[in-house]
Amino acid sequence: MSDAGLKKHSITINGHRTSISLEPVFWQALKEEAKRDGKPLARLVSEIDSERQQNLSSALRVFVFNRLKNRQTP
């Protein structure tokens, strides 16, 4: 599968199953951020979900972008 293609994952957020479609590079980055934060991926996604202003897939992409951007900012 190409890094540009969407990959669907099922995840439980606050007791409800949902499916999220993201590119593999974003799934990998989310897993790495959850590990960096010392929490399960589902918990990180739940936290992002609780603060989002747009659809969940977009919120997850923005989260990853902001994390990486903030890491590069001196």
PyMOL Python script that loads the backbone (N, CA, C, O; Angstrom):
from pymol import cmd

cmd.read_pdbstr("""\
ATOM      1  N   MET A   1       0.841  -1.189   0.000  1.00  0.00           N
ATOM      2  CA  MET A   1       0.000   0.000   0.000  1.00  0.00           C
ATOM      3  C   MET A   1       0.878   1.242   0.000  1.00  0.00           C
ATOM      4  O   MET A   1       1.881   1.292   0.711  1.00  0.00           O
ATOM      5  N   SER A   2       0.524   2.207  -0.761  1.00  0.00           N
ATOM      6  CA  SER A   2       1.244   3.471  -0.848  1.00  0.00           C
ATOM      7  C   SER A   2       0.996   4.309   0.397  1.00  0.00           C
ATOM      8  O   SER A   2      -0.042   4.171   1.044  1.00  0.00           O
ATOM      9  N   ASP A   3       1.942   5.175   0.735  1.00  0.00           N
ATOM     10  CA  ASP A   3       1.754   6.081   1.862  1.00  0.00           C
ATOM     11  C   ASP A   3       0.639   7.086   1.616  1.00  0.00           C
ATOM     12  O   ASP A   3       0.131   7.685   2.564  1.00  0.00           O
ATOM     13  N   ALA A   4       0.252   7.279   0.371  1.00  0.00           N
ATOM     14  CA  ALA A   4      -0.788   8.245   0.043  1.00  0.00           C
ATOM     15  C   ALA A   4      -2.192   7.665   0.176  1.00  0.00           C
ATOM     16  O   ALA A   4      -3.151   8.424   0.319  1.00  0.00           O
ATOM     17  N   GLY A   5      -2.342   6.336   0.133  1.00  0.00           N
ATOM     18  CA  GLY A   5      -3.662   5.716   0.200  1.00  0.00           C
ATOM     19  C   GLY A   5      -4.221   5.714   1.611  1.00  0.00           C
ATOM     20  O   GLY A   5      -3.470   5.610   2.581  1.00  0.00           O
ATOM     21  N   LEU A   6      -5.524   5.826   1.729  1.00  0.00           N
ATOM     22  CA  LEU A   6      -6.173   5.804   3.036  1.00  0.00           C
ATOM     23  C   LEU A   6      -6.236   4.384   3.579  1.00  0.00           C
ATOM     24  O   LEU A   6      -6.408   3.421   2.832  1.00  0.00           O
ATOM     25  N   LYS A   7      -6.095   4.278   4.886  1.00  0.00           N
ATOM     26  CA  LYS A   7      -6.242   2.991   5.556  1.00  0.00           C
ATOM     27  C   LYS A   7      -7.260   3.181   6.678  1.00  0.00           C
ATOM     28  O   LYS A   7      -7.147   4.101   7.488  1.00  0.00           O
ATOM     29  N   LYS A   8      -8.241   2.306   6.710  1.00  0.00           N
ATOM     30  CA  LYS A   8      -9.310   2.405   7.704  1.00  0.00           C
ATOM     31  C   LYS A   8      -8.962   1.560   8.920  1.00  0.00           C
ATOM     32  O   LYS A   8      -8.533   0.413   8.795  1.00  0.00           O
ATOM     33  N   HIS A   9      -9.153   2.145  10.100  1.00  0.00           N
ATOM     34  CA  HIS A   9      -8.955   1.450  11.366  1.00  0.00           C
ATOM     35  C   HIS A   9     -10.220   1.579  12.198  1.00  0.00           C
ATOM     36  O   HIS A   9     -10.875   2.621  12.184  1.00  0.00           O
ATOM     37  N   SER A  10     -10.559   0.532  12.913  1.00  0.00           N
ATOM     38  CA  SER A  10     -11.646   0.599  13.885  1.00  0.00           C
ATOM     39  C   SER A  10     -11.025   0.830  15.242  1.00  0.00           C
ATOM     40  O   SER A  10     -10.013   0.219  15.586  1.00  0.00           O
ATOM     41  N   ILE A  11     -11.636   1.717  16.016  1.00  0.00           N
ATOM     42  CA  ILE A  11     -11.100   2.072  17.324  1.00  0.00           C
ATOM     43  C   ILE A  11     -12.263   2.367  18.260  1.00  0.00           C
ATOM     44  O   ILE A  11     -13.317   2.826  17.819  1.00  0.00           O
ATOM     45  N   THR A  12     -12.079   2.112  19.525  1.00  0.00           N
ATOM     46  CA  THR A  12     -13.104   2.425  20.516  1.00  0.00           C
ATOM     47  C   THR A  12     -12.750   3.739  21.182  1.00  0.00           C
ATOM     48  O   THR A  12     -11.668   3.891  21.750  1.00  0.00           O
ATOM     49  N   ILE A  13     -13.674   4.690  21.107  1.00  0.00           N
ATOM     50  CA  ILE A  13     -13.501   6.004  21.722  1.00  0.00           C
ATOM     51  C   ILE A  13     -14.632   6.203  22.712  1.00  0.00           C
ATOM     52  O   ILE A  13     -15.803   6.243  22.335  1.00  0.00           O
ATOM     53  N   ASN A  14     -14.275   6.327  23.978  1.00  0.00           N
ATOM     54  CA  ASN A  14     -15.274   6.523  25.031  1.00  0.00           C
ATOM     55  C   ASN A  14     -16.386   5.478  24.974  1.00  0.00           C
ATOM     56  O   ASN A  14     -17.565   5.800  25.126  1.00  0.00           O
ATOM     57  N   GLY A  15     -15.998   4.235  24.757  1.00  0.00           N
ATOM     58  CA  GLY A  15     -16.948   3.130  24.760  1.00  0.00           C
ATOM     59  C   GLY A  15     -17.703   2.917  23.460  1.00  0.00           C
ATOM     60  O   GLY A  15     -18.543   2.020  23.388  1.00  0.00           O
ATOM     61  N   HIS A  16     -17.435   3.709  22.434  1.00  0.00           N
ATOM     62  CA  HIS A  16     -18.134   3.567  21.158  1.00  0.00           C
ATOM     63  C   HIS A  16     -17.134   3.213  20.063  1.00  0.00           C
ATOM     64  O   HIS A  16     -16.088   3.849  19.934  1.00  0.00           O
ATOM     65  N   ARG A  17     -17.466   2.188  19.274  1.00  0.00           N
ATOM     66  CA  ARG A  17     -16.616   1.791  18.142  1.00  0.00           C
ATOM     67  C   ARG A  17     -16.846   2.750  16.985  1.00  0.00           C
ATOM     68  O   ARG A  17     -17.979   3.128  16.688  1.00  0.00           O
ATOM     69  N   THR A  18     -15.767   3.134  16.346  1.00  0.00           N
ATOM     70  CA  THR A  18     -15.854   3.978  15.165  1.00  0.00           C
ATOM     71  C   THR A  18     -14.736   3.598  14.209  1.00  0.00           C
ATOM     72  O   THR A  18     -13.742   2.993  14.612  1.00  0.00           O
ATOM     73  N   SER A  19     -14.901   3.949  12.960  1.00  0.00           N
ATOM     74  CA  SER A  19     -13.868   3.710  11.960  1.00  0.00           C
ATOM     75  C   SER A  19     -13.296   5.053  11.532  1.00  0.00           C
ATOM     76  O   SER A  19     -14.024   6.027  11.341  1.00  0.00           O
ATOM     77  N   ILE A  20     -11.979   5.081  11.387  1.00  0.00           N
ATOM     78  CA  ILE A  20     -11.279   6.300  10.983  1.00  0.00           C
ATOM     79  C   ILE A  20     -10.399   5.945   9.790  1.00  0.00           C
ATOM     80  O   ILE A  20      -9.685   4.943   9.809  1.00  0.00           O
ATOM     81  N   SER A  21     -10.458   6.770   8.759  1.00  0.00           N
ATOM     82  CA  SER A  21      -9.614   6.575   7.586  1.00  0.00           C
ATOM     83  C   SER A  21      -8.523   7.633   7.563  1.00  0.00           C
ATOM     84  O   SER A  21      -8.800   8.832   7.566  1.00  0.00           O
ATOM     85  N   LEU A  22      -7.280   7.171   7.538  1.00  0.00           N
ATOM     86  CA  LEU A  22      -6.109   8.048   7.474  1.00  0.00           C
ATOM     87  C   LEU A  22      -5.046   7.390   6.601  1.00  0.00           C
ATOM     88  O   LEU A  22      -5.065   6.178   6.390  1.00  0.00           O
ATOM     89  N   GLU A  23      -4.133   8.190   6.105  1.00  0.00           N
ATOM     90  CA  GLU A  23      -2.992   7.676   5.384  1.00  0.00           C
ATOM     91  C   GLU A  23      -2.075   6.947   6.363  1.00  0.00           C
ATOM     92  O   GLU A  23      -1.997   7.326   7.532  1.00  0.00           O
ATOM     93  N   PRO A  24      -1.381   5.909   5.903  1.00  0.00           N
ATOM     94  CA  PRO A  24      -0.497   5.137   6.788  1.00  0.00           C
ATOM     95  C   PRO A  24       0.535   5.985   7.536  1.00  0.00           C
ATOM     96  O   PRO A  24       0.854   5.684   8.686  1.00  0.00           O
ATOM     97  N   VAL A  25       1.058   7.030   6.910  1.00  0.00           N
ATOM     98  CA  VAL A  25       2.051   7.859   7.605  1.00  0.00           C
ATOM     99  C   VAL A  25       1.451   8.544   8.828  1.00  0.00           C
ATOM    100  O   VAL A  25       2.141   8.740   9.828  1.00  0.00           O
ATOM    101  N   PHE A  26       0.173   8.907   8.758  1.00  0.00           N
ATOM    102  CA  PHE A  26      -0.481   9.523   9.911  1.00  0.00           C
ATOM    103  C   PHE A  26      -0.768   8.496  11.000  1.00  0.00           C
ATOM    104  O   PHE A  26      -0.633   8.800  12.185  1.00  0.00           O
ATOM    105  N   TRP A  27      -1.167   7.267  10.607  1.00  0.00           N
ATOM    106  CA  TRP A  27      -1.361   6.220  11.617  1.00  0.00           C
ATOM    107  C   TRP A  27      -0.060   5.966  12.363  1.00  0.00           C
ATOM    108  O   TRP A  27      -0.045   5.871  13.591  1.00  0.00           O
ATOM    109  N   GLN A  28       1.033   5.857  11.611  1.00  0.00           N
ATOM    110  CA  GLN A  28       2.328   5.603  12.237  1.00  0.00           C
ATOM    111  C   GLN A  28       2.716   6.741  13.173  1.00  0.00           C
ATOM    112  O   GLN A  28       3.190   6.497  14.283  1.00  0.00           O
ATOM    113  N   ALA A  29       2.522   7.974  12.737  1.00  0.00           N
ATOM    114  CA  ALA A  29       2.862   9.129  13.570  1.00  0.00           C
ATOM    115  C   ALA A  29       2.000   9.164  14.836  1.00  0.00           C
ATOM    116  O   ALA A  29       2.500   9.481  15.915  1.00  0.00           O
ATOM    117  N   LEU A  30       0.720   8.842  14.711  1.00  0.00           N
ATOM    118  CA  LEU A  30      -0.149   8.815  15.895  1.00  0.00           C
ATOM    119  C   LEU A  30       0.304   7.754  16.891  1.00  0.00           C
ATOM    120  O   LEU A  30       0.321   7.995  18.098  1.00  0.00           O
ATOM    121  N   LYS A  31       0.671   6.584  16.385  1.00  0.00           N
ATOM    122  CA  LYS A  31       1.163   5.517  17.263  1.00  0.00           C
ATOM    123  C   LYS A  31       2.432   5.959  17.981  1.00  0.00           C
ATOM    124  O   LYS A  31       2.600   5.689  19.170  1.00  0.00           O
ATOM    125  N   GLU A  32       3.324   6.639  17.265  1.00  0.00           N
ATOM    126  CA  GLU A  32       4.561   7.120  17.869  1.00  0.00           C
ATOM    127  C   GLU A  32       4.290   8.189  18.922  1.00  0.00           C
ATOM    128  O   GLU A  32       4.943   8.214  19.965  1.00  0.00           O
ATOM    129  N   GLU A  33       3.328   9.072  18.654  1.00  0.00           N
ATOM    130  CA  GLU A  33       2.989  10.115  19.635  1.00  0.00           C
ATOM    131  C   GLU A  33       2.339   9.509  20.873  1.00  0.00           C
ATOM    132  O   GLU A  33       2.610   9.946  21.992  1.00  0.00           O
ATOM    133  N   ALA A  34       1.492   8.517  20.686  1.00  0.00           N
ATOM    134  CA  ALA A  34       0.887   7.848  21.844  1.00  0.00           C
ATOM    135  C   ALA A  34       1.975   7.190  22.690  1.00  0.00           C
ATOM    136  O   ALA A  34       1.954   7.283  23.917  1.00  0.00           O
ATOM    137  N   LYS A  35       2.907   6.540  22.044  1.00  0.00           N
ATOM    138  CA  LYS A  35       4.014   5.910  22.768  1.00  0.00           C
ATOM    139  C   LYS A  35       4.854   6.961  23.483  1.00  0.00           C
ATOM    140  O   LYS A  35       5.237   6.778  24.639  1.00  0.00           O
ATOM    141  N   ARG A  36       5.135   8.053  22.796  1.00  0.00           N
ATOM    142  CA  ARG A  36       5.912   9.143  23.393  1.00  0.00           C
ATOM    143  C   ARG A  36       5.205   9.701  24.633  1.00  0.00           C
ATOM    144  O   ARG A  36       5.854  10.058  25.617  1.00  0.00           O
ATOM    145  N   ASP A  37       3.869   9.772  24.577  1.00  0.00           N
ATOM    146  CA  ASP A  37       3.083  10.274  25.706  1.00  0.00           C
ATOM    147  C   ASP A  37       2.833   9.215  26.771  1.00  0.00           C
ATOM    148  O   ASP A  37       2.320   9.525  27.846  1.00  0.00           O
ATOM    149  N   GLY A  38       3.194   7.963  26.480  1.00  0.00           N
ATOM    150  CA  GLY A  38       2.992   6.883  27.439  1.00  0.00           C
ATOM    151  C   GLY A  38       1.538   6.503  27.639  1.00  0.00           C
ATOM    152  O   GLY A  38       1.110   6.202  28.753  1.00  0.00           O
ATOM    153  N   LYS A  39       0.776   6.519  26.541  1.00  0.00           N
ATOM    154  CA  LYS A  39      -0.645   6.170  26.644  1.00  0.00           C
ATOM    155  C   LYS A  39      -1.061   5.345  25.439  1.00  0.00           C
ATOM    156  O   LYS A  39      -0.415   5.394  24.392  1.00  0.00           O
ATOM    157  N   PRO A  40      -2.128   4.595  25.588  1.00  0.00           N
ATOM    158  CA  PRO A  40      -2.630   3.818  24.450  1.00  0.00           C
ATOM    159  C   PRO A  40      -3.125   4.733  23.330  1.00  0.00           C
ATOM    160  O   PRO A  40      -3.565   5.857  23.576  1.00  0.00           O
ATOM    161  N   LEU A  41      -3.046   4.236  22.108  1.00  0.00           N
ATOM    162  CA  LEU A  41      -3.506   5.003  20.957  1.00  0.00           C
ATOM    163  C   LEU A  41      -4.963   5.429  21.115  1.00  0.00           C
ATOM    164  O   LEU A  41      -5.313   6.565  20.793  1.00  0.00           O
ATOM    165  N   ALA A  42      -5.809   4.536  21.606  1.00  0.00           N
ATOM    166  CA  ALA A  42      -7.235   4.852  21.763  1.00  0.00           C
ATOM    167  C   ALA A  42      -7.431   6.039  22.708  1.00  0.00           C
ATOM    168  O   ALA A  42      -8.309   6.872  22.483  1.00  0.00           O
ATOM    169  N   ARG A  43      -6.629   6.120  23.748  1.00  0.00           N
ATOM    170  CA  ARG A  43      -6.761   7.240  24.684  1.00  0.00           C
ATOM    171  C   ARG A  43      -6.331   8.552  24.028  1.00  0.00           C
ATOM    172  O   ARG A  43      -6.991   9.576  24.201  1.00  0.00           O
ATOM    173  N   LEU A  44      -5.240   8.527  23.283  1.00  0.00           N
ATOM    174  CA  LEU A  44      -4.801   9.731  22.585  1.00  0.00           C
ATOM    175  C   LEU A  44      -5.871  10.194  21.599  1.00  0.00           C
ATOM    176  O   LEU A  44      -6.194  11.381  21.544  1.00  0.00           O
ATOM    177  N   VAL A  45      -6.417   9.265  20.826  1.00  0.00           N
ATOM    178  CA  VAL A  45      -7.462   9.614  19.863  1.00  0.00           C
ATOM    179  C   VAL A  45      -8.684  10.175  20.586  1.00  0.00           C
ATOM    180  O   VAL A  45      -9.306  11.122  20.105  1.00  0.00           O
ATOM    181  N   SER A  46      -9.030   9.604  21.724  1.00  0.00           N
ATOM    182  CA  SER A  46     -10.162  10.094  22.516  1.00  0.00           C
ATOM    183  C   SER A  46      -9.930  11.520  22.986  1.00  0.00           C
ATOM    184  O   SER A  46     -10.844  12.343  22.953  1.00  0.00           O
ATOM    185  N   GLU A  47      -8.719  11.815  23.419  1.00  0.00           N
ATOM    186  CA  GLU A  47      -8.387  13.175  23.865  1.00  0.00           C
ATOM    187  C   GLU A  47      -8.480  14.169  22.709  1.00  0.00           C
ATOM    188  O   GLU A  47      -9.000  15.273  22.875  1.00  0.00           O
ATOM    189  N   ILE A  48      -7.982  13.782  21.553  1.00  0.00           N
ATOM    190  CA  ILE A  48      -8.057  14.643  20.373  1.00  0.00           C
ATOM    191  C   ILE A  48      -9.521  14.835  19.980  1.00  0.00           C
ATOM    192  O   ILE A  48      -9.940  15.939  19.633  1.00  0.00           O
ATOM    193  N   ASP A  49     -10.292  13.755  20.036  1.00  0.00           N
ATOM    194  CA  ASP A  49     -11.716  13.800  19.699  1.00  0.00           C
ATOM    195  C   ASP A  49     -12.472  14.781  20.593  1.00  0.00           C
ATOM    196  O   ASP A  49     -13.358  15.493  20.121  1.00  0.00           O
ATOM    197  N   SER A  50     -12.131  14.820  21.865  1.00  0.00           N
ATOM    198  CA  SER A  50     -12.862  15.673  22.806  1.00  0.00           C
ATOM    199  C   SER A  50     -12.606  17.163  22.590  1.00  0.00           C
ATOM    200  O   SER A  50     -13.378  17.996  23.064  1.00  0.00           O
ATOM    201  N   GLU A  51     -11.538  17.503  21.885  1.00  0.00           N
ATOM    202  CA  GLU A  51     -11.190  18.908  21.670  1.00  0.00           C
ATOM    203  C   GLU A  51     -11.333  19.364  20.226  1.00  0.00           C
ATOM    204  O   GLU A  51     -11.033  20.516  19.910  1.00  0.00           O
ATOM    205  N   ARG A  52     -11.777  18.496  19.363  1.00  0.00           N
ATOM    206  CA  ARG A  52     -11.759  18.815  17.929  1.00  0.00           C
ATOM    207  C   ARG A  52     -12.836  19.818  17.528  1.00  0.00           C
ATOM    208  O   ARG A  52     -13.892  19.920  18.153  1.00  0.00           O
ATOM    209  N   GLN A  53     -12.525  20.556  16.457  1.00  0.00           N
ATOM    210  CA  GLN A  53     -13.451  21.520  15.857  1.00  0.00           C
ATOM    211  C   GLN A  53     -13.887  21.077  14.460  1.00  0.00           C
ATOM    212  O   GLN A  53     -14.799  21.667  13.881  1.00  0.00           O
ATOM    213  N   GLN A  54     -13.240  20.040  13.913  1.00  0.00           N
ATOM    214  CA  GLN A  54     -13.528  19.541  12.578  1.00  0.00           C
ATOM    215  C   GLN A  54     -13.750  18.036  12.661  1.00  0.00           C
ATOM    216  O   GLN A  54     -13.796  17.473  13.755  1.00  0.00           O
ATOM    217  N   ASN A  55     -13.890  17.378  11.497  1.00  0.00           N
ATOM    218  CA  ASN A  55     -14.096  15.932  11.564  1.00  0.00           C
ATOM    219  C   ASN A  55     -12.865  15.260  12.178  1.00  0.00           C
ATOM    220  O   ASN A  55     -11.774  15.830  12.183  1.00  0.00           O
ATOM    221  N   LEU A  56     -13.050  14.066  12.683  1.00  0.00           N
ATOM    222  CA  LEU A  56     -12.006  13.395  13.459  1.00  0.00           C
ATOM    223  C   LEU A  56     -10.758  13.118  12.638  1.00  0.00           C
ATOM    224  O   LEU A  56      -9.650  13.319  13.136  1.00  0.00           O
ATOM    225  N   SER A  57     -10.895  12.670  11.414  1.00  0.00           N
ATOM    226  CA  SER A  57      -9.716  12.402  10.587  1.00  0.00           C
ATOM    227  C   SER A  57      -8.885  13.666  10.402  1.00  0.00           C
ATOM    228  O   SER A  57      -7.658  13.623  10.499  1.00  0.00           O
ATOM    229  N   SER A  58      -9.537  14.772  10.140  1.00  0.00           N
ATOM    230  CA  SER A  58      -8.823  16.045   9.986  1.00  0.00           C
ATOM    231  C   SER A  58      -8.170  16.457  11.297  1.00  0.00           C
ATOM    232  O   SER A  58      -7.034  16.931  11.304  1.00  0.00           O
ATOM    233  N   ALA A  59      -8.874  16.282  12.394  1.00  0.00           N
ATOM    234  CA  ALA A  59      -8.319  16.645  13.706  1.00  0.00           C
ATOM    235  C   ALA A  59      -7.057  15.835  14.011  1.00  0.00           C
ATOM    236  O   ALA A  59      -6.097  16.363  14.570  1.00  0.00           O
ATOM    237  N   LEU A  60      -7.063  14.561  13.644  1.00  0.00           N
ATOM    238  CA  LEU A  60      -5.887  13.725  13.880  1.00  0.00           C
ATOM    239  C   LEU A  60      -4.712  14.184  13.020  1.00  0.00           C
ATOM    240  O   LEU A  60      -3.576  14.219  13.493  1.00  0.00           O
ATOM    241  N   ARG A  61      -4.971  14.533  11.775  1.00  0.00           N
ATOM    242  CA  ARG A  61      -3.902  15.034  10.903  1.00  0.00           C
ATOM    243  C   ARG A  61      -3.328  16.345  11.445  1.00  0.00           C
ATOM    244  O   ARG A  61      -2.112  16.531  11.469  1.00  0.00           O
ATOM    245  N   VAL A  62      -4.202  17.247  11.876  1.00  0.00           N
ATOM    246  CA  VAL A  62      -3.754  18.534  12.430  1.00  0.00           C
ATOM    247  C   VAL A  62      -2.944  18.308  13.700  1.00  0.00           C
ATOM    248  O   VAL A  62      -1.932  18.976  13.912  1.00  0.00           O
ATOM    249  N   PHE A  63      -3.370  17.382  14.540  1.00  0.00           N
ATOM    250  CA  PHE A  63      -2.622  17.060  15.758  1.00  0.00           C
ATOM    251  C   PHE A  63      -1.198  16.625  15.420  1.00  0.00           C
ATOM    252  O   PHE A  63      -0.235  17.131  15.997  1.00  0.00           O
ATOM    253  N   VAL A  64      -1.072  15.688  14.486  1.00  0.00           N
ATOM    254  CA  VAL A  64       0.247  15.192  14.088  1.00  0.00           C
ATOM    255  C   VAL A  64       1.086  16.337  13.524  1.00  0.00           C
ATOM    256  O   VAL A  64       2.251  16.495  13.889  1.00  0.00           O
ATOM    257  N   PHE A  65       0.505  17.124  12.647  1.00  0.00           N
ATOM    258  CA  PHE A  65       1.222  18.244  12.051  1.00  0.00           C
ATOM    259  C   PHE A  65       1.734  19.192  13.134  1.00  0.00           C
ATOM    260  O   PHE A  65       2.904  19.573  13.124  1.00  0.00           O
ATOM    261  N   ASN A  66       0.866  19.569  14.059  1.00  0.00           N
ATOM    262  CA  ASN A  66       1.253  20.506  15.114  1.00  0.00           C
ATOM    263  C   ASN A  66       2.328  19.932  16.020  1.00  0.00           C
ATOM    264  O   ASN A  66       3.253  20.648  16.406  1.00  0.00           O
ATOM    265  N   ARG A  67       2.229  18.665  16.364  1.00  0.00           N
ATOM    266  CA  ARG A  67       3.257  18.034  17.198  1.00  0.00           C
ATOM    267  C   ARG A  67       4.611  18.091  16.517  1.00  0.00           C
ATOM    268  O   ARG A  67       5.609  18.453  17.139  1.00  0.00           O
ATOM    269  N   LEU A  68       4.649  17.735  15.242  1.00  0.00           N
ATOM    270  CA  LEU A  68       5.916  17.725  14.517  1.00  0.00           C
ATOM    271  C   LEU A  68       6.446  19.145  14.319  1.00  0.00           C
ATOM    272  O   LEU A  68       7.648  19.388  14.428  1.00  0.00           O
ATOM    273  N   LYS A  69       5.554  20.065  14.033  1.00  0.00           N
ATOM    274  CA  LYS A  69       5.953  21.462  13.857  1.00  0.00           C
ATOM    275  C   LYS A  69       6.528  22.037  15.154  1.00  0.00           C
ATOM    276  O   LYS A  69       7.560  22.708  15.139  1.00  0.00           O
ATOM    277  N   ASN A  70       5.862  21.773  16.262  1.00  0.00           N
ATOM    278  CA  ASN A  70       6.322  22.287  17.559  1.00  0.00           C
ATOM    279  C   ASN A  70       7.665  21.691  17.953  1.00  0.00           C
ATOM    280  O   ASN A  70       8.462  22.353  18.618  1.00  0.00           O
ATOM    281  N   ARG A  71       7.919  20.482  17.562  1.00  0.00           N
ATOM    282  CA  ARG A  71       9.186  19.831  17.863  1.00  0.00           C
ATOM    283  C   ARG A  71      10.331  20.484  17.100  1.00  0.00           C
ATOM    284  O   ARG A  71      11.470  20.492  17.566  1.00  0.00           O
ATOM    285  N   GLN A  72      10.024  21.032  15.926  1.00  0.00           N
ATOM    286  CA  GLN A  72      11.053  21.646  15.083  1.00  0.00           C
ATOM    287  C   GLN A  72      11.275  23.117  15.412  1.00  0.00           C
ATOM    288  O   GLN A  72      12.291  23.690  15.019  1.00  0.00           O
ATOM    289  N   THR A  73      10.340  23.735  16.127  1.00  0.00           N
ATOM    290  CA  THR A  73      10.441  25.151  16.462  1.00  0.00           C
ATOM    291  C   THR A  73      11.424  25.329  17.605  1.00  0.00           C
ATOM    292  O   THR A  73      11.293  24.684  18.646  1.00  0.00           O
ATOM    293  N   PRO A  74      12.427  26.216  17.417  1.00  0.00           N
ATOM    294  CA  PRO A  74      13.416  26.420  18.499  1.00  0.00           C
ATOM    295  C   PRO A  74      12.826  27.130  19.695  1.00  0.00           C
ATOM    296  O   PRO A  74      13.527  27.372  20.677  1.00  0.00           O
TER     297      PRO A  74
END
""", "prot")
cmd.dss("prot")
cmd.show_as("cartoon", "prot")
cmd.util.cbc("prot")
cmd.orient("prot")
